Amino acid sequence: MWWGVTAALVSNVLYSGGFVLEKRALATLPEVTVHRPARLLRLVLGSPLWIAGALSLAAGFGAQLAVYRTLPIAAAQALFVSGLVLLVMLSARLLGEETTGRERYALGAILLALLMVVLSLKEGGAGADTVGRDAPYPVILLVCVPSLAAGVGLYWSAERRARRRHRMPTTGVEYGVAVGLLYGVSSLAIKGVSSHLTTSGIGDALLGLLRSPYPYLLLFTGAFGLVLSQAALQRCRASLIVPVCTTVTCLYTAVLGTLSFGEELPDEPLRLALRVAGTVLAVTVLLAMPKHDTTSSPGTEPGTAAEPETKTHTETHTETDTETETKTKTEELTPP
């Protein structure tokens, strides 16, 4: 159990560091868009800083495999939420994204939720936590395919609204929900892959994995998630969009993953109360966090500064002509 808790905390460090590095790299790159994925990939793959962030995220993926083999899905998601504390701290230090007092109180509440979930875990003996190993493939497909369609559809809908004239500034919430759905499917796929990992019969395990839908779900969510998340991350604050994305991912995985893999909640009342209350507290706090970037001026995208107002050549020329005409009339009216 404690090996799984340690792996979850290591995964949090790797994921938070990876997001911050990618965000910093994206700030130095030209604007990327999902409508030109080849150009997006060419730009990010040409940035050593972005590659370092991507490698950190990949290492976090490896740590998640260990987490899902040792901890129930609901407990693992609650532990992953704690990584947002580190993310906000790194964003403030390395990206200059200031946190408000409300956000700092929220971080304290998330740490309390983390402690409650850890105390709810039990290893060995009667009433020990059960870890699901596999799920029926039709159930996984029935859950994941509509979720992928919903995530991609929501993202494109947000893109269409963002291109409208006289639109309200985007907060990044829709982008975060869309990417969160994709990453929720990815988490279920990671859980499924972890169930096929074994130290004996590697050939049979690999063959069984290839016959399952999990590697193909990972490929799809990896490709689409990369393109969609990078475009959204460049437009919005990391400390704003990542919490929304993480909240959706944790809710999706904890609820649907627990049902799909047949895992049971603790049977002891105290441990059950700690588990449920800790998870609900973490999710509630994240949903209550500010979704608007108050550091931006009206009409600008979150995370970008308002540009100074400039006058066009025509406006300047018109003002000059008006001043000249006024001066001429004044001179004509003035007696000699």
Buried (B, 14 or more C-beta within 10 A) or exposed (E): BEEBBBBBBBBBBBBBBBBBBBBBBBBEBEEBBBEEBEEBBEBBEEBEBBBBBBEBBEBBBEBBBBBBBBBBBBBBBBBBBBBBBBBBBBBBEBBEBEBEEEBEEBBEBBEBBBEBBBEBBBEEEEEEBEBBBBBEEEBBEEBBBEBBEBBBEBBEEBBEEBEEEEEEBBBBBBBBBBBBBBBBBBBBBBBBBBBBBEEEEEEEBBEBBEEBBBBEBBEBBBEBBBBBBBBBBBBBBBBBBBBBBBBBBBBBBBBBBBBBBEBEBBEBEEBEEBBBBBBEBBBBBBEEBEBEBEBBEEEBBBBBEEEEEEEEEEEEEEEEEEEEEEEEEEEEEEEE
